[in-house]
Amino acid sequence: MRNLLRRVNSVKHLAPQSDFIMDDERFEVRYKNKPIVLPKKEFKLLKTLVDQPEKIFTKNELAELIW
């Protein structure tokens, strides 16, 4: 049961009513149920931006967080 809950919580819609879905556990992004292949670094970058939509990052901040 815990694994199922963790799995459900790892999947999030990128915006309300959005066709974009991000799965943190599988490092997968889907649009209209079609997978979008991203390298791991790009996925981490997208996740960082999605998790803090109100924050404005500098290039240096993103570089430190991702690389």
Buried (B, 14 or more C-beta within 10 A) or exposed (E): EEEEEEEEEEBBEBEEEEEBBBBBEEBBBBEEEEEBEBEEEBBBBBBBEBEEEEEEBEEEEBEEEBE
